[in-house]
Amino acid sequence: MGSRMGAKNPREPLSRDRALAAAIALVDTEGLAALTMRRLAAELGVEAMSLYYHLPGKEGLLDGLVETVIAEIETAAGHTEATTADGDWRTRLGQRFLAARTVMLRHPWAPGLLSSRPNVPVGVYTYYDAIIATLLDGGFSYRIAHRALHAFGSLALGFAQEVFRPASAGGETDVESAEAELAAMAEALPHLTAMVAAEVHDAADPTLGWCDSQVEFEFTLDLLFDGLERTRG
């Protein structure tokens, strides 16, 4: 495993983009816990110290992963914008958010990592600027656009920020542990326990977490879009 990527392109010069592409492939396959500078160097067939020229340590590597995912989202959103340019604001935003979600579904570790990073990539600002532009084109004011961004939250980036997250920032929820904790408090929390029991096993659709199924994602978007439409009236 460690020599696979290096053997594939043994003479390809090391670059930041090449290192990040290898890191993304590794994390997609094995999760964030598998990612170290030493492991990544082995995948690339280079010395670990040579990575530091392109990526300043593990924190720089994690920031690079987030930047790469945001760039993928921007590209996906750009494609949908080209195909929905003549649509109304709701269609354009809906397709943009769903395009972002396809990226997050490819990288299910990304929501947790994005939520935990102290630095916001520049691409996030340009992405949200385009959302504001779509709302303005749809007849909304800057005030309503600002409120809409708060309401959209992480949905605009293709995932729902979970209310209950017993897991670490890696993004995966330990459902069994969470159920055990709730079972111990079932008498004190009857409604929460019943809701979780009913919902947590309903994972037939693509999901990014315990409280983030595709059905819930689209349901929430519809609620928000309906509410925004009423503000125009």
Helices and strands as residue ranges (DSSP letters): H 4-8, H 16-30, G 32-34, H 37-44, H 48-51, H 57-83, H 89-106, H 110-116, H 122-137, H 142-152, G 153-157, H 175-184, H 190-199, E 207-209, E 212-213, H 214-232
